[in-house]
Amino acid sequence: MFYTKEVTVLGYGRDVASKLHGSTLHDQLLIQTSGSFSGLLLFAIGVVLFMVAFVKDREFQSFFAKGFVLLYFSMAVWRLCFERKIEDLAGEWARQAVGDIALALSWVFFLVYSWREKYD
């Protein structure tokens, strides 16, 4: 539906993409189900972010931002500890971990900005 095979080929190359899509029908079904749940999770995060954007309580927003900092740093640690050991994903983990750290730093900058407004 979303051209996942083509996007995987574009991101990883044809050989790795064929390995990542599974060799049996059961593996392919599990991978598609996992992709569906990932999309649902991203949609839910977007809805929560939209709802939090309208909350005027700064303490709640800072609590929410701290949670995202923790989430992104834990994703970077996950990539460092586990994804680099997977042979097919070994070339991508460093770039993705840097992206996770950059996203965490964006929330840190939000916290610094909100603290600056609070104590001015």
C-alpha positions as CSV (number, residue, x, y, z in Angstrom):
1,M,0.0,0.0,0.0
2,F,2.8,2.4,0.9
3,Y,5.5,0.9,-1.4
4,T,7.4,-0.5,1.5
5,K,9.5,-2.9,-0.7
6,E,10.5,0.0,-3.0
7,V,11.4,2.2,-0.1
8,T,13.5,-0.6,1.5
9,V,15.3,-1.2,-1.8
10,L,16.0,2.6,-2.0
11,G,17.3,2.8,1.6
12,Y,19.3,-0.5,1.9
13,G,19.9,-1.8,-1.6
14,R,18.4,-4.8,-3.4
15,D,20.3,-7.6,-1.6
16,V,19.6,-6.4,2.0
17,A,16.0,-5.5,1.1
18,S,15.2,-9.0,-0.1
19,K,16.6,-10.4,3.2
20,L,14.6,-7.8,5.3
21,H,11.3,-8.8,3.6
22,G,11.5,-12.4,4.8
23,S,12.0,-15.6,3.0
24,T,8.7,-17.4,3.9
25,L,5.1,-16.3,3.7
26,H,4.9,-16.4,7.5
27,D,7.9,-14.1,7.9
28,Q,6.4,-11.7,5.3
29,L,3.1,-11.6,7.2
30,L,4.9,-10.9,10.5
31,I,6.9,-8.1,8.9
32,Q,3.7,-6.5,7.4
33,T,1.9,-6.7,10.7
34,S,4.9,-5.1,12.4
35,G,4.8,-2.3,9.8
36,S,1.1,-1.8,10.4
37,F,1.6,-1.5,14.2
38,S,4.5,0.9,13.6
39,G,2.2,3.1,11.5
40,L,-0.5,3.0,14.1
41,L,2.0,4.0,16.8
42,L,3.3,6.9,14.7
43,F,-0.3,8.0,14.1
44,A,-1.0,7.8,17.9
45,I,2.1,9.8,18.7
46,G,1.0,12.4,16.2
47,V,-2.4,12.7,17.8
48,V,-0.9,13.0,21.3
49,L,1.5,15.7,20.1
50,F,-1.4,17.6,18.5
51,M,-3.3,17.4,21.8
52,V,-0.4,18.5,23.9
53,A,0.3,21.5,21.6
54,F,-3.0,23.0,22.9
55,V,-2.2,22.5,26.6
56,K,-1.2,25.7,28.2
57,D,0.3,24.1,31.3
58,R,4.1,24.5,31.0
59,E,4.9,21.9,33.6
60,F,3.0,19.3,31.7
61,Q,4.7,20.3,28.5
62,S,8.1,20.0,30.1
63,F,7.2,16.6,31.6
64,F,6.1,15.5,28.1
65,A,9.4,16.8,26.6
66,K,11.5,15.0,29.2
67,G,9.7,11.8,28.2
68,F,10.6,12.3,24.6
69,V,14.2,13.0,25.5
70,L,14.3,9.7,27.4
71,L,12.6,7.9,24.5
72,Y,15.0,9.1,21.9
73,F,18.1,8.5,23.9
74,S,16.9,5.0,24.7
75,M,16.3,4.4,21.0
76,A,19.9,5.5,20.3
77,V,21.2,3.1,23.0
78,W,19.0,0.3,21.5
79,R,20.6,0.9,18.2
80,L,24.1,1.0,19.7
81,C,23.6,-2.2,21.7
82,F,21.5,-4.4,19.4
83,E,21.0,-3.2,15.9
84,R,24.7,-2.9,15.2
85,K,25.0,-6.7,15.8
86,I,22.5,-7.5,13.1
87,E,24.5,-8.1,10.0
88,D,22.1,-6.6,7.5
89,L,21.5,-3.4,9.4
90,A,25.1,-2.9,10.6
91,G,25.8,-0.1,8.1
92,E,22.7,1.9,9.1
93,W,22.7,2.0,12.9
94,A,25.2,4.9,13.3
95,R,23.2,7.2,11.0
96,Q,20.0,6.3,12.7
97,A,21.5,6.7,16.2
98,V,22.7,10.2,15.3
99,G,19.2,11.0,14.1
100,D,17.7,9.8,17.4
101,I,20.2,12.0,19.3
102,A,19.4,15.0,17.1
103,L,15.7,14.5,17.8
104,A,16.4,14.2,21.6
105,L,18.4,17.4,21.4
106,S,15.5,19.3,19.7
107,W,13.4,18.4,22.8
108,V,16.3,19.5,25.1
109,F,16.3,22.9,23.2
110,F,12.6,23.1,23.8
111,L,13.1,22.5,27.5
112,V,15.9,25.2,27.7
113,Y,13.6,27.7,25.9
114,S,10.7,27.0,28.2
115,W,12.9,27.2,31.3
116,R,14.3,30.6,30.0
117,E,10.7,31.9,29.7
118,K,9.8,30.6,33.1
119,Y,12.7,32.2,35.0
120,D,12.8,35.5,33.1
